Amino acid sequence: GLSYSWIFNNNTLYVQEDSRRFVSQETGNLYIAKVELSDVGNYTCVVTNSKAEQSVQGPPTPLTLRSDGVMGEYEPKIEVRFPETTYAAKGSSVKLECFALGK
């Protein structure tokens, strides 16, 4: 029953997933594609245990833009992080995470 979300600059609203932002419910990682100036700030991970009805916040993680103009590059690859076999009950929902990195 763990779920992951992120808060931006101590806002009470969670970072919304969209075409540039993705929160892995497997690892808790926040991925941001094509970083913009508006993305600069502090990000705080929130882990929620729905069974215990409790949430815990991690320390803020700052995101800054590089001043040297160099873009970070990732080798092209597909990230797949799910078990070799995934079981699901009939009629239930399942989420398999797969996304591409690279430039």
C-alpha positions as CSV (number, residue, x, y, z in Angstrom):
1,G,0.0,0.0,0.0
2,L,2.8,2.5,-0.6
3,S,2.3,5.4,-3.0
4,Y,4.7,8.2,-4.0
5,S,4.2,11.8,-4.8
6,W,6.2,15.0,-4.9
7,I,5.7,18.5,-3.6
8,F,7.3,21.5,-5.3
9,N,8.6,24.5,-3.2
10,N,6.7,23.5,-0.1
11,N,3.4,23.9,-2.0
12,T,0.4,22.0,-0.6
13,L,-0.4,20.7,-4.0
14,Y,1.4,17.7,-5.5
15,V,3.4,17.8,-8.7
16,Q,1.0,16.8,-11.4
17,E,2.1,14.2,-13.9
18,D,1.9,15.4,-17.5
19,S,3.8,15.1,-20.8
20,R,7.0,16.2,-19.1
21,R,6.6,14.8,-15.6
22,F,6.3,11.2,-14.4
23,V,6.4,9.8,-10.9
24,S,7.4,6.1,-10.7
25,Q,5.2,4.2,-8.3
26,E,7.8,1.4,-8.4
27,T,10.8,3.5,-7.3
28,G,9.3,6.8,-6.2
29,N,11.6,8.7,-8.7
30,L,10.4,11.9,-10.3
31,Y,11.4,12.2,-13.9
32,I,11.2,15.6,-15.7
33,A,11.8,15.8,-19.4
34,K,13.1,19.0,-21.1
35,V,13.7,21.0,-17.9
36,E,12.5,24.6,-18.0
37,L,13.3,27.6,-15.8
38,S,9.9,27.1,-14.1
39,D,11.1,23.7,-12.9
40,V,13.9,25.2,-10.7
41,G,13.2,24.9,-7.0
42,N,13.0,22.4,-4.2
43,Y,11.3,19.0,-4.6
44,T,10.1,16.9,-1.6
45,C,9.2,13.3,-1.9
46,V,6.1,12.1,0.0
47,V,5.6,8.4,0.7
48,T,2.1,7.4,1.8
49,N,1.1,4.1,3.4
50,S,-2.6,3.8,2.6
51,K,-3.1,0.8,5.1
52,A,-1.6,2.8,8.0
53,E,-3.1,6.0,6.7
54,Q,0.2,7.8,7.3
55,S,2.5,9.9,5.1
56,V,6.2,10.7,5.5
57,Q,8.1,13.5,3.8
58,G,11.7,13.3,2.8
59,P,14.2,16.2,2.8
60,P,13.9,18.8,0.0
61,T,16.0,18.1,-3.1
62,P,17.1,21.2,-5.0
63,L,16.9,21.4,-8.8
64,T,19.1,24.1,-10.4
65,L,20.0,24.9,-14.0
66,R,23.6,24.4,-15.1
67,S,25.3,27.8,-15.7
68,D,27.8,26.4,-18.1
69,G,25.2,25.7,-20.8
70,V,26.2,22.0,-21.0
71,M,23.2,19.7,-21.4
72,G,23.3,16.4,-19.5
73,E,23.0,13.4,-21.9
74,Y,21.7,10.0,-21.3
75,E,22.5,7.1,-23.7
76,P,19.3,6.0,-25.5
77,K,17.7,3.2,-23.5
78,I,14.4,1.8,-22.4
79,E,13.9,1.6,-18.6
80,V,11.8,-1.3,-17.6
81,R,11.2,-1.9,-13.9
82,F,8.7,-4.6,-13.1
83,P,9.0,-8.2,-12.0
84,E,9.6,-10.9,-14.5
85,T,6.0,-12.1,-13.9
86,T,3.2,-9.9,-12.9
87,Y,0.0,-11.4,-11.4
88,A,-3.4,-9.7,-11.5
89,A,-6.8,-10.7,-10.5
90,K,-9.5,-10.7,-13.2
91,G,-11.1,-7.3,-13.4
92,S,-8.4,-5.5,-11.5
93,S,-6.1,-2.8,-12.8
94,V,-2.3,-3.2,-13.3
95,K,0.3,-0.6,-14.0
96,L,3.6,-1.6,-15.8
97,E,6.2,1.2,-16.0
98,C,8.3,1.5,-19.1
99,F,9.8,4.7,-20.4
100,A,12.6,5.9,-22.7
101,L,15.6,7.9,-21.8
102,G,18.0,9.5,-24.2
103,K,18.9,12.3,-26.5
